[in-house]
């Protein structure tokens, strides 16, 4: 492998950790081969992994879409000549091969962007989880209202509560005073909190490795 594309051990460990955490076995093997050789053609990957080119292209294309690997096209002349060189129509066939490699600076940048987006989504979910909703206390109704519904509801100034506008039938509106559904709100908040904590714990090792990669 040329020094230009030699990947530091710490970065190599980061790549292996990431691929093993979020990708399938076939993706893991493909990345390991590319890491070992620096460059790997589709034919090399197919030979090493003992699977067809079509499957290899599916694997490499998915990794390319995920911005995990890059490629460069290399042109080669046909080695075996089947026609007589004296034939005026003779020509040596040129064919093209994709060679896959890892640009680790590009990869690290995109990993950081992915983690940033995940954390931003977590923050947005946390904010939306705080949007309480009201519920009608009448057993015959029990309609739920979210925060976005409040501007359209009638407000009782005397009681300080919103009024249910649900139609119980074609002629009768419920009209009950809405109450906060604290019990269900707490359950949803707890579930969101657990999900956020789980995601953060899964990302911590990767975040630490990304931080170390800058040193």
PyMOL commands that place a pseudoatom at each C-alpha (Angstrom):
pseudoatom trace, name=CA, resn=UNK, resi=1, chain=A, elem=C, hetatm=0, pos=[0.000, 0.000, 0.000]
pseudoatom trace, name=CA, resn=UNK, resi=2, chain=A, elem=C, hetatm=0, pos=[1.349, 3.426, -0.858]
pseudoatom trace, name=CA, resn=UNK, resi=3, chain=A, elem=C, hetatm=0, pos=[2.043, 5.831, 1.985]
pseudoatom trace, name=CA, resn=UNK, resi=4, chain=A, elem=C, hetatm=0, pos=[-0.498, 8.204, 0.510]
pseudoatom trace, name=CA, resn=UNK, resi=5, chain=A, elem=C, hetatm=0, pos=[-3.328, 5.791, 1.279]
pseudoatom trace, name=CA, resn=UNK, resi=6, chain=A, elem=C, hetatm=0, pos=[-1.902, 4.103, 4.348]
pseudoatom trace, name=CA, resn=UNK, resi=7, chain=A, elem=C, hetatm=0, pos=[-4.467, 4.330, 7.135]
pseudoatom trace, name=CA, resn=UNK, resi=8, chain=A, elem=C, hetatm=0, pos=[-3.249, 4.919, 10.717]
pseudoatom trace, name=CA, resn=UNK, resi=9, chain=A, elem=C, hetatm=0, pos=[-3.949, 2.071, 13.135]
pseudoatom trace, name=CA, resn=UNK, resi=10, chain=A, elem=C, hetatm=0, pos=[-6.268, 4.209, 15.276]
pseudoatom trace, name=CA, resn=UNK, resi=11, chain=A, elem=C, hetatm=0, pos=[-8.359, 5.096, 12.215]
pseudoatom trace, name=CA, resn=UNK, resi=12, chain=A, elem=C, hetatm=0, pos=[-8.340, 1.485, 11.042]
pseudoatom trace, name=CA, resn=UNK, resi=13, chain=A, elem=C, hetatm=0, pos=[-9.657, 0.424, 14.457]
pseudoatom trace, name=CA, resn=UNK, resi=14, chain=A, elem=C, hetatm=0, pos=[-12.367, 3.103, 14.245]
pseudoatom trace, name=CA, resn=UNK, resi=15, chain=A, elem=C, hetatm=0, pos=[-13.434, 1.858, 10.802]
pseudoatom trace, name=CA, resn=UNK, resi=16, chain=A, elem=C, hetatm=0, pos=[-13.555, -1.772, 11.949]
pseudoatom trace, name=CA, resn=UNK, resi=17, chain=A, elem=C, hetatm=0, pos=[-15.533, -0.837, 15.063]
pseudoatom trace, name=CA, resn=UNK, resi=18, chain=A, elem=C, hetatm=0, pos=[-18.060, 1.170, 13.042]
pseudoatom trace, name=CA, resn=UNK, resi=19, chain=A, elem=C, hetatm=0, pos=[-18.552, -1.438, 10.324]
pseudoatom trace, name=CA, resn=UNK, resi=20, chain=A, elem=C, hetatm=0, pos=[-19.034, -4.208, 12.901]
pseudoatom trace, name=CA, resn=UNK, resi=21, chain=A, elem=C, hetatm=0, pos=[-21.565, -2.160, 14.855]
pseudoatom trace, name=CA, resn=UNK, resi=22, chain=A, elem=C, hetatm=0, pos=[-23.866, -1.139, 12.013]
pseudoatom trace, name=CA, resn=UNK, resi=23, chain=A, elem=C, hetatm=0, pos=[-23.311, -3.343, 8.950]
pseudoatom trace, name=CA, resn=UNK, resi=24, chain=A, elem=C, hetatm=0, pos=[-23.735, -6.932, 7.777]
pseudoatom trace, name=CA, resn=UNK, resi=25, chain=A, elem=C, hetatm=0, pos=[-21.088, -9.675, 7.656]
pseudoatom trace, name=CA, resn=UNK, resi=26, chain=A, elem=C, hetatm=0, pos=[-20.544, -9.238, 3.910]
pseudoatom trace, name=CA, resn=UNK, resi=27, chain=A, elem=C, hetatm=0, pos=[-19.871, -5.510, 4.388]
pseudoatom trace, name=CA, resn=UNK, resi=28, chain=A, elem=C, hetatm=0, pos=[-17.443, -6.312, 7.216]
pseudoatom trace, name=CA, resn=UNK, resi=29, chain=A, elem=C, hetatm=0, pos=[-15.452, -8.765, 5.081]
pseudoatom trace, name=CA, resn=UNK, resi=30, chain=A, elem=C, hetatm=0, pos=[-15.323, -6.340, 2.128]
pseudoatom trace, name=CA, resn=UNK, resi=31, chain=A, elem=C, hetatm=0, pos=[-14.022, -3.506, 4.316]
pseudoatom trace, name=CA, resn=UNK, resi=32, chain=A, elem=C, hetatm=0, pos=[-11.417, -5.783, 5.934]
pseudoatom trace, name=CA, resn=UNK, resi=33, chain=A, elem=C, hetatm=0, pos=[-10.100, -6.746, 2.482]
pseudoatom trace, name=CA, resn=UNK, resi=34, chain=A, elem=C, hetatm=0, pos=[-9.925, -3.105, 1.366]
pseudoatom trace, name=CA, resn=UNK, resi=35, chain=A, elem=C, hetatm=0, pos=[-8.195, -2.103, 4.612]
pseudoatom trace, name=CA, resn=UNK, resi=36, chain=A, elem=C, hetatm=0, pos=[-5.634, -4.860, 4.178]
pseudoatom trace, name=CA, resn=UNK, resi=37, chain=A, elem=C, hetatm=0, pos=[-4.765, -4.135, 0.551]
pseudoatom trace, name=CA, resn=UNK, resi=38, chain=A, elem=C, hetatm=0, pos=[-5.391, -0.381, 0.368]
pseudoatom trace, name=CA, resn=UNK, resi=39, chain=A, elem=C, hetatm=0, pos=[-7.119, -0.849, -2.986]
pseudoatom trace, name=CA, resn=UNK, resi=40, chain=A, elem=C, hetatm=0, pos=[-9.321, -3.716, -4.123]
pseudoatom trace, name=CA, resn=UNK, resi=41, chain=A, elem=C, hetatm=0, pos=[-10.966, -4.287, -7.489]
pseudoatom trace, name=CA, resn=UNK, resi=42, chain=A, elem=C, hetatm=0, pos=[-14.382, -5.879, -7.877]
pseudoatom trace, name=CA, resn=UNK, resi=43, chain=A, elem=C, hetatm=0, pos=[-12.672, -9.047, -9.124]
pseudoatom trace, name=CA, resn=UNK, resi=44, chain=A, elem=C, hetatm=0, pos=[-10.337, -9.149, -6.112]
pseudoatom trace, name=CA, resn=UNK, resi=45, chain=A, elem=C, hetatm=0, pos=[-13.276, -8.813, -3.733]
pseudoatom trace, name=CA, resn=UNK, resi=46, chain=A, elem=C, hetatm=0, pos=[-15.240, -11.475, -5.616]
pseudoatom trace, name=CA, resn=UNK, resi=47, chain=A, elem=C, hetatm=0, pos=[-12.277, -13.865, -5.498]
pseudoatom trace, name=CA, resn=UNK, resi=48, chain=A, elem=C, hetatm=0, pos=[-11.498, -13.249, -1.814]
pseudoatom trace, name=CA, resn=UNK, resi=49, chain=A, elem=C, hetatm=0, pos=[-15.129, -13.434, -0.706]
pseudoatom trace, name=CA, resn=UNK, resi=50, chain=A, elem=C, hetatm=0, pos=[-16.017, -16.257, -3.113]
pseudoatom trace, name=CA, resn=UNK, resi=51, chain=A, elem=C, hetatm=0, pos=[-19.211, -14.633, -4.326]
pseudoatom trace, name=CA, resn=UNK, resi=52, chain=A, elem=C, hetatm=0, pos=[-20.377, -13.308, -7.700]
pseudoatom trace, name=CA, resn=UNK, resi=53, chain=A, elem=C, hetatm=0, pos=[-19.665, -9.875, -9.149]
pseudoatom trace, name=CA, resn=UNK, resi=54, chain=A, elem=C, hetatm=0, pos=[-23.331, -8.901, -8.988]
pseudoatom trace, name=CA, resn=UNK, resi=55, chain=A, elem=C, hetatm=0, pos=[-23.378, -9.427, -5.215]
pseudoatom trace, name=CA, resn=UNK, resi=56, chain=A, elem=C, hetatm=0, pos=[-20.041, -7.606, -4.855]
pseudoatom trace, name=CA, resn=UNK, resi=57, chain=A, elem=C, hetatm=0, pos=[-21.450, -4.611, -6.721]
pseudoatom trace, name=CA, resn=UNK, resi=58, chain=A, elem=C, hetatm=0, pos=[-24.463, -4.524, -4.409]
pseudoatom trace, name=CA, resn=UNK, resi=59, chain=A, elem=C, hetatm=0, pos=[-22.149, -4.501, -1.366]
pseudoatom trace, name=CA, resn=UNK, resi=60, chain=A, elem=C, hetatm=0, pos=[-19.740, -1.877, -2.699]
pseudoatom trace, name=CA, resn=UNK, resi=61, chain=A, elem=C, hetatm=0, pos=[-22.514, 0.351, -4.034]
pseudoatom trace, name=CA, resn=UNK, resi=62, chain=A, elem=C, hetatm=0, pos=[-24.280, 0.368, -0.666]
pseudoatom trace, name=CA, resn=UNK, resi=63, chain=A, elem=C, hetatm=0, pos=[-21.016, 1.265, 1.100]
pseudoatom trace, name=CA, resn=UNK, resi=64, chain=A, elem=C, hetatm=0, pos=[-20.398, 3.958, -1.503]
pseudoatom trace, name=CA, resn=UNK, resi=65, chain=A, elem=C, hetatm=0, pos=[-23.870, 5.447, -0.962]
pseudoatom trace, name=CA, resn=UNK, resi=66, chain=A, elem=C, hetatm=0, pos=[-23.147, 5.466, 2.771]
pseudoatom trace, name=CA, resn=UNK, resi=67, chain=A, elem=C, hetatm=0, pos=[-19.926, 7.392, 1.947]
pseudoatom trace, name=CA, resn=UNK, resi=68, chain=A, elem=C, hetatm=0, pos=[-17.822, 4.641, 3.488]
pseudoatom trace, name=CA, resn=UNK, resi=69, chain=A, elem=C, hetatm=0, pos=[-15.673, 3.913, 0.434]
pseudoatom trace, name=CA, resn=UNK, resi=70, chain=A, elem=C, hetatm=0, pos=[-14.632, 5.624, -2.807]
pseudoatom trace, name=CA, resn=UNK, resi=71, chain=A, elem=C, hetatm=0, pos=[-13.542, 4.249, -6.168]
pseudoatom trace, name=CA, resn=UNK, resi=72, chain=A, elem=C, hetatm=0, pos=[-11.376, 5.115, -9.136]
pseudoatom trace, name=CA, resn=UNK, resi=73, chain=A, elem=C, hetatm=0, pos=[-11.647, 3.651, -12.626]
pseudoatom trace, name=CA, resn=UNK, resi=74, chain=A, elem=C, hetatm=0, pos=[-8.528, 2.071, -14.104]
pseudoatom trace, name=CA, resn=UNK, resi=75, chain=A, elem=C, hetatm=0, pos=[-8.093, 1.217, -17.772]
pseudoatom trace, name=CA, resn=UNK, resi=76, chain=A, elem=C, hetatm=0, pos=[-6.365, -1.996, -18.878]
pseudoatom trace, name=CA, resn=UNK, resi=77, chain=A, elem=C, hetatm=0, pos=[-5.375, -3.394, -22.260]
pseudoatom trace, name=CA, resn=UNK, resi=78, chain=A, elem=C, hetatm=0, pos=[-6.367, -6.889, -23.227]
pseudoatom trace, name=CA, resn=UNK, resi=79, chain=A, elem=C, hetatm=0, pos=[-3.507, -9.301, -22.534]
pseudoatom trace, name=CA, resn=UNK, resi=80, chain=A, elem=C, hetatm=0, pos=[-4.550, -12.231, -24.718]
pseudoatom trace, name=CA, resn=UNK, resi=81, chain=A, elem=C, hetatm=0, pos=[-4.511, -11.556, -28.457]
pseudoatom trace, name=CA, resn=UNK, resi=82, chain=A, elem=C, hetatm=0, pos=[-6.732, -13.773, -30.559]
pseudoatom trace, name=CA, resn=UNK, resi=83, chain=A, elem=C, hetatm=0, pos=[-6.396, -12.009, -33.927]
pseudoatom trace, name=CA, resn=UNK, resi=84, chain=A, elem=C, hetatm=0, pos=[-3.443, -11.825, -36.271]
pseudoatom trace, name=CA, resn=UNK, resi=85, chain=A, elem=C, hetatm=0, pos=[-1.468, -8.617, -35.752]
pseudoatom trace, name=CA, resn=UNK, resi=86, chain=A, elem=C, hetatm=0, pos=[-1.225, -8.216, -39.558]
pseudoatom trace, name=CA, resn=UNK, resi=87, chain=A, elem=C, hetatm=0, pos=[-4.990, -7.900, -39.763]
pseudoatom trace, name=CA, resn=UNK, resi=88, chain=A, elem=C, hetatm=0, pos=[-5.740, -4.230, -40.433]
pseudoatom trace, name=CA, resn=UNK, resi=89, chain=A, elem=C, hetatm=0, pos=[-8.839, -4.526, -38.235]
pseudoatom trace, name=CA, resn=UNK, resi=90, chain=A, elem=C, hetatm=0, pos=[-6.776, -5.772, -35.314]
pseudoatom trace, name=CA, resn=UNK, resi=91, chain=A, elem=C, hetatm=0, pos=[-6.982, -3.790, -32.089]
pseudoatom trace, name=CA, resn=UNK, resi=92, chain=A, elem=C, hetatm=0, pos=[-6.157, -4.445, -28.470]
pseudoatom trace, name=CA, resn=UNK, resi=93, chain=A, elem=C, hetatm=0, pos=[-9.346, -4.222, -26.380]
pseudoatom trace, name=CA, resn=UNK, resi=94, chain=A, elem=C, hetatm=0, pos=[-9.421, -1.697, -23.531]
pseudoatom trace, name=CA, resn=UNK, resi=95, chain=A, elem=C, hetatm=0, pos=[-11.493, -2.491, -20.474]
pseudoatom trace, name=CA, resn=UNK, resi=96, chain=A, elem=C, hetatm=0, pos=[-12.238, -0.635, -17.258]
pseudoatom trace, name=CA, resn=UNK, resi=97, chain=A, elem=C, hetatm=0, pos=[-12.176, -1.820, -13.645]
pseudoatom trace, name=CA, resn=UNK, resi=98, chain=A, elem=C, hetatm=0, pos=[-13.401, -0.143, -10.489]
pseudoatom trace, name=CA, resn=UNK, resi=99, chain=A, elem=C, hetatm=0, pos=[-10.861, -0.069, -7.674]
pseudoatom trace, name=CA, resn=UNK, resi=100, chain=A, elem=C, hetatm=0, pos=[-12.302, 0.617, -4.236]
pseudoatom trace, name=CA, resn=UNK, resi=101, chain=A, elem=C, hetatm=0, pos=[-10.457, 2.359, -1.421]
pseudoatom trace, name=CA, resn=UNK, resi=102, chain=A, elem=C, hetatm=0, pos=[-11.088, 4.249, 1.840]
pseudoatom trace, name=CA, resn=UNK, resi=103, chain=A, elem=C, hetatm=0, pos=[-10.446, 7.981, 2.065]
pseudoatom trace, name=CA, resn=UNK, resi=104, chain=A, elem=C, hetatm=0, pos=[-10.307, 8.079, 5.855]
pseudoatom trace, name=CA, resn=UNK, resi=105, chain=A, elem=C, hetatm=0, pos=[-10.465, 11.886, 6.177]
pseudoatom trace, name=CA, resn=UNK, resi=106, chain=A, elem=C, hetatm=0, pos=[-13.619, 11.889, 4.066]
pseudoatom trace, name=CA, resn=UNK, resi=107, chain=A, elem=C, hetatm=0, pos=[-15.004, 8.959, 6.064]
pseudoatom trace, name=CA, resn=UNK, resi=108, chain=A, elem=C, hetatm=0, pos=[-14.354, 10.554, 9.468]
pseudoatom trace, name=CA, resn=UNK, resi=109, chain=A, elem=C, hetatm=0, pos=[-16.029, 13.780, 8.358]
pseudoatom trace, name=CA, resn=UNK, resi=110, chain=A, elem=C, hetatm=0, pos=[-19.140, 11.874, 7.265]
pseudoatom trace, name=CA, resn=UNK, resi=111, chain=A, elem=C, hetatm=0, pos=[-19.233, 9.756, 10.425]
pseudoatom trace, name=CA, resn=UNK, resi=112, chain=A, elem=C, hetatm=0, pos=[-19.197, 12.934, 12.485]
pseudoatom trace, name=CA, resn=UNK, resi=113, chain=A, elem=C, hetatm=0, pos=[-22.018, 14.341, 10.373]
pseudoatom trace, name=CA, resn=UNK, resi=114, chain=A, elem=C, hetatm=0, pos=[-24.062, 11.152, 10.837]
pseudoatom trace, name=CA, resn=UNK, resi=115, chain=A, elem=C, hetatm=0, pos=[-23.599, 11.235, 14.616]
pseudoatom trace, name=CA, resn=UNK, resi=116, chain=A, elem=C, hetatm=0, pos=[-24.422, 14.937, 14.692]
pseudoatom trace, name=CA, resn=UNK, resi=117, chain=A, elem=C, hetatm=0, pos=[-27.689, 14.275, 12.826]
pseudoatom trace, name=CA, resn=UNK, resi=118, chain=A, elem=C, hetatm=0, pos=[-28.568, 11.402, 15.162]
pseudoatom trace, name=CA, resn=UNK, resi=119, chain=A, elem=C, hetatm=0, pos=[-28.019, 13.606, 18.215]
pseudoatom trace, name=CA, resn=UNK, resi=120, chain=A, elem=C, hetatm=0, pos=[-30.040, 16.442, 16.656]
pseudoatom trace, name=CA, resn=UNK, resi=121, chain=A, elem=C, hetatm=0, pos=[-32.893, 14.026, 15.955]
pseudoatom trace, name=CA, resn=UNK, resi=122, chain=A, elem=C, hetatm=0, pos=[-32.704, 12.836, 19.548]
pseudoatom trace, name=CA, resn=UNK, resi=123, chain=A, elem=C, hetatm=0, pos=[-32.932, 16.445, 20.714]
pseudoatom trace, name=CA, resn=UNK, resi=124, chain=A, elem=C, hetatm=0, pos=[-35.963, 17.053, 18.478]
pseudoatom trace, name=CA, resn=UNK, resi=125, chain=A, elem=C, hetatm=0, pos=[-37.665, 13.923, 19.827]
pseudoatom trace, name=CA, resn=UNK, resi=126, chain=A, elem=C, hetatm=0, pos=[-36.992, 15.087, 23.366]
pseudoatom trace, name=CA, resn=UNK, resi=127, chain=A, elem=C, hetatm=0, pos=[-38.596, 18.436, 22.582]
pseudoatom trace, name=CA, resn=UNK, resi=128, chain=A, elem=C, hetatm=0, pos=[-41.631, 16.834, 20.928]
pseudoatom trace, name=CA, resn=UNK, resi=129, chain=A, elem=C, hetatm=0, pos=[-41.966, 14.481, 23.889]
pseudoatom trace, name=CA, resn=UNK, resi=130, chain=A, elem=C, hetatm=0, pos=[-42.595, 17.508, 26.067]
pseudoatom trace, name=CA, resn=UNK, resi=131, chain=A, elem=C, hetatm=0, pos=[-45.653, 18.499, 24.007]
pseudoatom trace, name=CA, resn=UNK, resi=132, chain=A, elem=C, hetatm=0, pos=[-48.319, 17.328, 26.429]
pseudoatom trace, name=CA, resn=UNK, resi=133, chain=A, elem=C, hetatm=0, pos=[-51.786, 16.422, 25.266]
pseudoatom trace, name=CA, resn=UNK, resi=134, chain=A, elem=C, hetatm=0, pos=[-55.205, 16.802, 26.866]
pseudoatom trace, name=CA, resn=UNK, resi=135, chain=A, elem=C, hetatm=0, pos=[-57.881, 14.162, 27.210]
pseudoatom trace, name=CA, resn=UNK, resi=136, chain=A, elem=C, hetatm=0, pos=[-61.621, 14.341, 27.635]
pseudoatom trace, name=CA, resn=UNK, resi=137, chain=A, elem=C, hetatm=0, pos=[-62.569, 12.793, 31.020]
pseudoatom trace, name=CA, resn=UNK, resi=138, chain=A, elem=C, hetatm=0, pos=[-66.002, 11.606, 29.850]
pseudoatom trace, name=CA, resn=UNK, resi=139, chain=A, elem=C, hetatm=0, pos=[-66.069, 7.823, 29.389]
pseudoatom trace, name=CA, resn=UNK, resi=140, chain=A, elem=C, hetatm=0, pos=[-68.327, 8.181, 26.373]
pseudoatom trace, name=CA, resn=UNK, resi=141, chain=A, elem=C, hetatm=0, pos=[-65.758, 10.421, 24.658]
pseudoatom trace, name=CA, resn=UNK, resi=142, chain=A, elem=C, hetatm=0, pos=[-62.120, 10.105, 25.838]
pseudoatom trace, name=CA, resn=UNK, resi=143, chain=A, elem=C, hetatm=0, pos=[-60.856, 12.097, 22.844]
pseudoatom trace, name=CA, resn=UNK, resi=144, chain=A, elem=C, hetatm=0, pos=[-57.197, 13.159, 22.993]
pseudoatom trace, name=CA, resn=UNK, resi=145, chain=A, elem=C, hetatm=0, pos=[-55.888, 16.575, 21.980]
pseudoatom trace, name=CA, resn=UNK, resi=146, chain=A, elem=C, hetatm=0, pos=[-52.275, 17.438, 21.203]
pseudoatom trace, name=CA, resn=UNK, resi=147, chain=A, elem=C, hetatm=0, pos=[-50.583, 20.783, 21.663]
pseudoatom trace, name=CA, resn=UNK, resi=148, chain=A, elem=C, hetatm=0, pos=[-51.186, 21.706, 18.017]
pseudoatom trace, name=CA, resn=UNK, resi=149, chain=A, elem=C, hetatm=0, pos=[-54.944, 21.266, 18.562]
pseudoatom trace, name=CA, resn=UNK, resi=150, chain=A, elem=C, hetatm=0, pos=[-55.203, 23.869, 21.335]
pseudoatom trace, name=CA, resn=UNK, resi=151, chain=A, elem=C, hetatm=0, pos=[-55.565, 27.029, 19.172]
pseudoatom trace, name=CA, resn=UNK, resi=152, chain=A, elem=C, hetatm=0, pos=[-58.808, 25.631, 17.712]
pseudoatom trace, name=CA, resn=UNK, resi=153, chain=A, elem=C, hetatm=0, pos=[-60.390, 24.765, 21.078]
pseudoatom trace, name=CA, resn=UNK, resi=154, chain=A, elem=C, hetatm=0, pos=[-62.743, 26.904, 23.147]
pseudoatom trace, name=CA, resn=UNK, resi=155, chain=A, elem=C, hetatm=0, pos=[-61.219, 28.105, 26.423]
pseudoatom trace, name=CA, resn=UNK, resi=156, chain=A, elem=C, hetatm=0, pos=[-63.268, 28.483, 29.623]
pseudoatom trace, name=CA, resn=UNK, resi=157, chain=A, elem=C, hetatm=0, pos=[-61.946, 31.589, 31.380]
pseudoatom trace, name=CA, resn=UNK, resi=158, chain=A, elem=C, hetatm=0, pos=[-63.694, 30.748, 34.651]
pseudoatom trace, name=CA, resn=UNK, resi=159, chain=A, elem=C, hetatm=0, pos=[-62.216, 27.267, 35.055]
pseudoatom trace, name=CA, resn=UNK, resi=160, chain=A, elem=C, hetatm=0, pos=[-59.041, 27.913, 33.084]
pseudoatom trace, name=CA, resn=UNK, resi=161, chain=A, elem=C, hetatm=0, pos=[-59.590, 24.777, 31.001]
pseudoatom trace, name=CA, resn=UNK, resi=162, chain=A, elem=C, hetatm=0, pos=[-60.173, 23.943, 27.352]
pseudoatom trace, name=CA, resn=UNK, resi=163, chain=A, elem=C, hetatm=0, pos=[-63.506, 22.544, 26.186]
pseudoatom trace, name=CA, resn=UNK, resi=164, chain=A, elem=C, hetatm=0, pos=[-63.873, 19.284, 24.243]
pseudoatom trace, name=CA, resn=UNK, resi=165, chain=A, elem=C, hetatm=0, pos=[-65.285, 19.907, 20.756]
pseudoatom trace, name=CA, resn=UNK, resi=166, chain=A, elem=C, hetatm=0, pos=[-65.781, 16.264, 19.829]
pseudoatom trace, name=CA, resn=UNK, resi=167, chain=A, elem=C, hetatm=0, pos=[-69.115, 15.350, 18.240]
pseudoatom trace, name=CA, resn=UNK, resi=168, chain=A, elem=C, hetatm=0, pos=[-70.713, 12.469, 20.177]
pseudoatom trace, name=CA, resn=UNK, resi=169, chain=A, elem=C, hetatm=0, pos=[-73.261, 12.190, 17.379]
pseudoatom trace, name=CA, resn=UNK, resi=170, chain=A, elem=C, hetatm=0, pos=[-74.445, 14.351, 14.486]
pseudoatom trace, name=CA, resn=UNK, resi=171, chain=A, elem=C, hetatm=0, pos=[-76.137, 16.857, 16.804]
pseudoatom trace, name=CA, resn=UNK, resi=172, chain=A, elem=C, hetatm=0, pos=[-74.365, 16.673, 20.183]
pseudoatom trace, name=CA, resn=UNK, resi=173, chain=A, elem=C, hetatm=0, pos=[-70.949, 18.157, 21.013]
pseudoatom trace, name=CA, resn=UNK, resi=174, chain=A, elem=C, hetatm=0, pos=[-69.255, 16.712, 24.094]
pseudoatom trace, name=CA, resn=UNK, resi=175, chain=A, elem=C, hetatm=0, pos=[-68.449, 20.051, 25.792]
pseudoatom trace, name=CA, resn=UNK, resi=176, chain=A, elem=C, hetatm=0, pos=[-66.574, 18.541, 28.756]
pseudoatom trace, name=CA, resn=UNK, resi=177, chain=A, elem=C, hetatm=0, pos=[-63.596, 20.332, 30.302]
pseudoatom trace, name=CA, resn=UNK, resi=178, chain=A, elem=C, hetatm=0, pos=[-60.343, 18.745, 29.173]
pseudoatom trace, name=CA, resn=UNK, resi=179, chain=A, elem=C, hetatm=0, pos=[-57.714, 17.467, 31.579]
pseudoatom trace, name=CA, resn=UNK, resi=180, chain=A, elem=C, hetatm=0, pos=[-53.995, 16.851, 31.230]
pseudoatom trace, name=CA, resn=UNK, resi=181, chain=A, elem=C, hetatm=0, pos=[-53.232, 13.179, 30.723]
pseudoatom trace, name=CA, resn=UNK, resi=182, chain=A, elem=C, hetatm=0, pos=[-50.204, 13.208, 33.012]
pseudoatom trace, name=CA, resn=UNK, resi=183, chain=A, elem=C, hetatm=0, pos=[-50.056, 9.436, 33.370]
pseudoatom trace, name=CA, resn=UNK, resi=184, chain=A, elem=C, hetatm=0, pos=[-49.680, 8.743, 29.663]
pseudoatom trace, name=CA, resn=UNK, resi=185, chain=A, elem=C, hetatm=0, pos=[-47.424, 11.771, 29.242]
pseudoatom trace, name=CA, resn=UNK, resi=186, chain=A, elem=C, hetatm=0, pos=[-45.067, 10.370, 31.884]
pseudoatom trace, name=CA, resn=UNK, resi=187, chain=A, elem=C, hetatm=0, pos=[-45.057, 6.945, 30.202]
pseudoatom trace, name=CA, resn=UNK, resi=188, chain=A, elem=C, hetatm=0, pos=[-44.204, 8.457, 26.797]
pseudoatom trace, name=CA, resn=UNK, resi=189, chain=A, elem=C, hetatm=0, pos=[-41.515, 10.657, 28.332]
pseudoatom trace, name=CA, resn=UNK, resi=190, chain=A, elem=C, hetatm=0, pos=[-39.942, 7.675, 30.100]
pseudoatom trace, name=CA, resn=UNK, resi=191, chain=A, elem=C, hetatm=0, pos=[-39.954, 5.601, 26.902]
pseudoatom trace, name=CA, resn=UNK, resi=192, chain=A, elem=C, hetatm=0, pos=[-38.334, 8.425, 24.933]
pseudoatom trace, name=CA, resn=UNK, resi=193, chain=A, elem=C, hetatm=0, pos=[-35.747, 8.886, 27.670]
pseudoatom trace, name=CA, resn=UNK, resi=194, chain=A, elem=C, hetatm=0, pos=[-34.864, 5.172, 27.652]
pseudoatom trace, name=CA, resn=UNK, resi=195, chain=A, elem=C, hetatm=0, pos=[-34.575, 5.179, 23.865]
pseudoatom trace, name=CA, resn=UNK, resi=196, chain=A, elem=C, hetatm=0, pos=[-32.322, 8.252, 23.932]
pseudoatom trace, name=CA, resn=UNK, resi=197, chain=A, elem=C, hetatm=0, pos=[-30.103, 6.752, 26.634]
pseudoatom trace, name=CA, resn=UNK, resi=198, chain=A, elem=C, hetatm=0, pos=[-29.819, 3.506, 24.662]
pseudoatom trace, name=CA, resn=UNK, resi=199, chain=A, elem=C, hetatm=0, pos=[-28.790, 5.364, 21.496]
pseudoatom trace, name=CA, resn=UNK, resi=200, chain=A, elem=C, hetatm=0, pos=[-26.244, 7.526, 23.331]
pseudoatom trace, name=CA, resn=UNK, resi=201, chain=A, elem=C, hetatm=0, pos=[-24.706, 4.480, 25.057]
pseudoatom trace, name=CA, resn=UNK, resi=202, chain=A, elem=C, hetatm=0, pos=[-24.369, 2.714, 21.695]
pseudoatom trace, name=CA, resn=UNK, resi=203, chain=A, elem=C, hetatm=0, pos=[-22.708, 5.763, 20.162]
pseudoatom trace, name=CA, resn=UNK, resi=204, chain=A, elem=C, hetatm=0, pos=[-20.341, 6.540, 23.060]
pseudoatom trace, name=CA, resn=UNK, resi=205, chain=A, elem=C, hetatm=0, pos=[-17.526, 4.170, 21.953]
pseudoatom trace, name=CA, resn=UNK, resi=206, chain=A, elem=C, hetatm=0, pos=[-17.719, 5.546, 18.416]
pseudoatom trace, name=CA, resn=UNK, resi=207, chain=A, elem=C, hetatm=0, pos=[-17.779, 9.164, 19.634]
pseudoatom trace, name=CA, resn=UNK, resi=208, chain=A, elem=C, hetatm=0, pos=[-14.707, 8.491, 21.809]
pseudoatom trace, name=CA, resn=UNK, resi=209, chain=A, elem=C, hetatm=0, pos=[-12.852, 6.927, 18.878]
pseudoatom trace, name=CA, resn=UNK, resi=210, chain=A, elem=C, hetatm=0, pos=[-13.727, 9.864, 16.626]
pseudoatom trace, name=CA, resn=UNK, resi=211, chain=A, elem=C, hetatm=0, pos=[-12.404, 12.241, 19.283]
pseudoatom trace, name=CA, resn=UNK, resi=212, chain=A, elem=C, hetatm=0, pos=[-9.159, 10.266, 19.544]
pseudoatom trace, name=CA, resn=UNK, resi=213, chain=A, elem=C, hetatm=0, pos=[-8.795, 10.244, 15.757]
pseudoatom trace, name=CA, resn=UNK, resi=214, chain=A, elem=C, hetatm=0, pos=[-8.301, 14.025, 15.846]
pseudoatom trace, name=CA, resn=UNK, resi=215, chain=A, elem=C, hetatm=0, pos=[-5.271, 13.703, 18.121]
for i in range(1, 215): cmd.bond("trace and resi %d" % i, "trace and resi %d" % (i + 1))
show_as sticks, trace
zoom trace
